[in-house]
Amino acid sequence: LESLFGKYMTSPFAALALHNWELAYREEEVGPSSTFGHLVDHMAVSDVRAKPQHVERLVTTDQRGTCGGDEVPITDHNAVKVTFDLADVFLEPPWYEGGELRRDRESAERDETDVEAAIEAWVREQLGRPSL
């Protein structure tokens, strides 16, 4: 029974690895997210170009009796807030069909409005909505 539980607990990580997804942060970076002192709340990215820029644990639980004074635990897990830098994701978008592709961040930033327009057009196309 114990080995089955181990497989149950680790199977999501095996599935992520199988499909080349990577964890956005590790326990060493953010600390525990459960009341029992372990990181159990994870985020994963399918594109390594989506780089976490800021990872922050928001304390919303009592870490085994650490809350004191005015602090009141509201759940049995801490929240984890992550800010991603997606600039590199949009440098060579697979859906981009016109013009020369931007090969570096500097050239993409110079022409940011074209990138934003291309993203908006692609999203509208996916949603089946015409441009404004």
C-alpha positions as CSV (number, residue, x, y, z in Angstrom):
1,L,0.0,0.0,0.0
2,E,2.9,2.4,0.8
3,S,4.4,1.9,-2.6
4,L,1.1,2.7,-4.3
5,F,0.8,5.9,-2.3
6,G,4.3,6.9,-3.4
7,K,3.3,6.4,-7.0
8,Y,0.2,8.4,-6.4
9,M,2.1,11.3,-4.9
10,T,4.8,11.4,-7.6
11,S,2.8,10.6,-10.7
12,P,2.0,14.3,-11.5
13,F,5.8,15.0,-11.6
14,A,6.4,12.0,-13.9
15,A,3.7,13.2,-16.2
16,L,5.2,16.7,-16.3
17,A,8.7,15.3,-17.1
18,L,7.2,13.0,-19.8
19,H,5.8,16.0,-21.6
20,N,8.8,18.3,-21.0
21,W,7.1,20.7,-18.6
22,E,9.2,22.3,-15.8
23,L,8.4,23.4,-12.3
24,A,8.3,27.2,-12.0
25,Y,9.8,27.1,-8.5
26,R,11.2,24.8,-5.9
27,E,10.8,24.5,-2.1
28,E,14.2,26.0,-1.6
29,E,13.1,29.2,-3.3
30,V,9.6,29.7,-1.8
31,G,9.4,27.5,1.4
32,P,6.6,25.3,2.5
33,S,3.1,25.8,1.3
34,S,1.2,23.3,3.5
35,T,0.6,23.5,7.2
36,F,2.7,20.4,7.6
37,G,5.9,22.2,6.4
38,H,6.2,20.9,2.8
39,L,5.8,22.5,-0.6
40,V,2.7,20.8,-2.1
41,D,1.4,23.6,-4.3
42,H,3.2,23.7,-7.6
43,M,3.1,25.6,-10.9
44,A,4.6,24.2,-14.1
45,V,5.4,25.7,-17.5
46,S,5.5,24.0,-20.9
47,D,7.8,26.6,-22.4
48,V,11.1,27.3,-20.6
49,R,11.1,30.7,-22.2
50,A,8.4,31.7,-19.6
51,K,10.8,32.7,-16.9
52,P,9.7,33.3,-13.3
53,Q,10.9,36.8,-12.3
54,H,9.4,36.9,-8.8
55,V,8.2,34.1,-6.6
56,E,6.5,35.0,-3.3
57,R,4.8,32.9,-0.7
58,L,1.8,34.6,0.9
59,V,1.4,33.2,4.4
60,T,-2.3,32.2,4.9
61,T,-1.8,29.1,7.1
62,D,-0.5,28.3,10.5
63,Q,2.9,26.6,9.9
64,R,2.6,24.2,12.9
65,G,1.9,26.8,15.5
66,T,3.9,29.8,14.1
67,C,0.9,32.2,13.8
68,G,0.8,34.5,16.8
69,G,-0.7,37.8,17.8
70,D,-3.1,39.2,15.1
71,E,-2.3,36.6,12.5
72,V,-5.2,34.3,11.8
73,P,-4.8,31.3,9.5
74,I,-7.4,31.3,6.7
75,T,-6.6,27.9,5.1
76,D,-4.3,24.9,5.4
77,H,-2.1,26.1,2.5
78,N,0.0,29.1,1.8
79,A,-0.6,30.9,-1.5
80,V,2.2,31.2,-4.0
81,K,2.3,34.2,-6.3
82,V,4.5,34.1,-9.4
83,T,5.3,36.8,-11.9
84,F,6.5,35.5,-15.3
85,D,8.6,37.3,-17.9
86,L,6.9,36.2,-21.2
87,A,8.9,38.5,-23.5
88,D,11.0,35.6,-25.0
89,V,7.8,33.6,-25.6
90,F,6.6,36.1,-28.1
91,L,9.9,36.7,-29.9
92,E,9.3,33.9,-32.4
93,P,5.6,33.0,-32.0
94,P,4.6,29.8,-33.9
95,W,1.4,31.5,-35.1
96,Y,3.1,34.5,-36.6
97,E,2.5,34.4,-40.4
98,G,3.8,37.7,-41.8
99,G,7.0,39.7,-42.0
100,E,10.4,39.0,-40.6
101,L,10.5,37.2,-37.3
102,R,12.2,39.1,-34.5
103,R,15.2,37.2,-33.3
104,D,16.2,39.2,-30.3
105,R,14.5,41.0,-27.4
106,E,15.9,44.4,-28.4
107,S,14.3,44.4,-31.9
108,A,11.0,43.1,-30.5
109,E,10.9,45.9,-27.9
110,R,11.5,48.5,-30.6
111,D,8.4,47.4,-32.4
112,E,6.3,46.4,-29.5
113,T,3.0,47.6,-31.0
114,D,3.3,45.2,-34.0
115,V,3.8,42.3,-31.6
116,E,0.8,43.4,-29.5
117,A,-1.3,43.8,-32.7
118,A,-0.2,40.3,-33.9
119,I,-1.1,38.8,-30.5
120,E,-4.5,40.5,-30.5
121,A,-5.2,39.3,-34.0
122,W,-4.3,35.8,-33.2
123,V,-6.4,35.7,-30.0
124,R,-9.4,37.2,-31.9
125,E,-8.9,34.5,-34.6
126,Q,-8.9,31.8,-32.0
127,L,-12.0,33.1,-30.4
128,G,-13.7,33.6,-33.8
129,R,-14.3,37.4,-33.2
130,P,-13.6,40.1,-35.8
131,S,-11.2,43.0,-35.1
132,L,-12.7,46.2,-33.7
